[in-house]
Each structure stands twice: as C-alpha cells, then as structure tokens.
Amino acid sequence: MHPHRTRIISIANQKGGVGKTTTAINLATSLAAIKQKVLIIDLDPQGNASTGLGIEHETRDKNTYHVLIREIALQDAIQATCIPGLDIVPSGIDLSGAEIELVDVERREFCLREALMLASVEYDYILIDCPPALGLLTINALVASQAVLVPLQCEFFALEGVSLLVRTIERVKATYNPGLEIQGIVLTMFDGRNNLSGAVADDVRAYFGDKVYQTVIPRNVKVSEAPSYGRPVIVYDIDCAGSQAYLSLAGEVIHRERRVGV
C-alpha cells in the first residue's frame, strides 16, 4: 500500500445507534460513485457493514479477525461488493473474542496498522467501521488511521458521549499515532421538526466549530430500510433525502482532504 496516496479514516463513536455503520456504508458508496477506489474494513463484531453491503455470513470465513491475529494477509480477506470500486474486509463472529486473544500479543495496538502497511493493495480511501466501544479493536483502528470521522446523533447527551472519544483520540495521538486528527463530525438522525435536534446541532457547532460538516444526515425511512435489502441507501433510492445527504457529505470529505494538502 502507498501510504501517501491512501487515506485511512476510522468512523468511530463508542455509543451505539448513532448511524456509524450507516455512515461508513453510504460514505464509502458515495466516494465510489465519484470514481474513488474504496475499501471498508469491518471491525465491528456485529458485522452490520458486511450485512448492509450484501456479504453473506457463509462467505466470511476469511475476515478481519484472521487479519488481526496475523493468520492471513489483509488482501486475502478482501471481497468485492455489488458496488463498482467498493471492496470490503468483512467481520466475522470470531472477532468478538479478538479483544481477549490480542491482550498477550506483542505490539497488540499495531496489529491492523502493520497488516495495512504489508498489504499489496491500492485504494484512494480505506474506511474502518469501528465497534461501539473504546476497547482494543477501536484502538487498533485509531492507531492505523490518519483521521477519525465521528457520527453524532442529534440527541440530548450527544456532547457528553463524544468527550470520552475525543480524550481517547488524544491519548492515541500522544502514545501511538502523532499524526491522528479528527477529520470531521457529522450530525446524524437530524429531525427538522424537533426543536431539540436544532438545539443540539447548534451546541455541537459552538463546541467543535468548523470540525462539524455543513451536511447533516436527516432521519429518513429509506436509510433505515436499505440495510435489510443488503444495499446502501444510495443504491436503494438515490433520490431520497438520506442519499442526497451522503453524496453531499462525500463531497465535503474530499474537499476537506484536499484542503489539508492530501
């Protein structure tokens, strides 16, 4: 892999249900739609990114678990998806035990980073879908990444939850990965009819400033339905508000990447 050409971004929030996997799938699809070559690494034992991209459970016998324990090379676990230009390293049921198994491994925080450095693959973007926890799997993702994208649900306790993640990012930056940065924060599940959504969005923008993307991801029925069909919402219904929001977010991500000189 050419580290200067590939951008590795973790999509992380230790709180579940904030639209993390939905953002990973649909941002990846949107980037692929504008001719970027993209790889998703599904590091969540729940495997929702793999399911949402139509990867059947019985075809996941080579997955992120085997890559992390150094049993196989990363390129040997890659599968094509139904989206041109978008591949995935799927999650597997074994991954739920990886945190315990890796405890005694030397340089356990660097397993994913080393796998990526050794991999003979060429991608413009590698997006890592992190589990909803701040354990060893997420630490591996942060150590391997150049940047973090944080999906934040427009709800009352949003800021309280993200402060712990920011502290973890700062700790990883100080200890393992000095180049790590927050690429941006995306507001998800925004409901324009709800005063609370607007108030939370204002608070998050006041706290994080221009780290917050202008694009907000609305609450949208089509976004909720699409994973059950094993498709990103952009394929399921490109005209819906959710699809248009993710296409807009992809444009912002690329613009921000170019602005930082990548």
Secondary structure, DSSP 8 states (H G I E B T S, - for coil): --TTT-EEEEE--SSSSSSHHHHHHHHHHHHHHTT--EEEEE--TT-HHHHHTT--GGG-SS-HHHHHTTSS-GGGG-EE-SSTTEEEE---GGGGGHHHHGGGSTTGGGHHHHHHHH-----SEEEEE--SS-SHHHHHHHHH-SEEEEEEESSTTHHHHHHHHHHHHHHHHHHT-TT-EEEEEEEEEE-TT-HHHHHHHHHHHHHHGGGEEEEEEE--HHHHHGGGGTS-HHHH-TTSHHHHHHHHHHHHHHHHHHHTT-
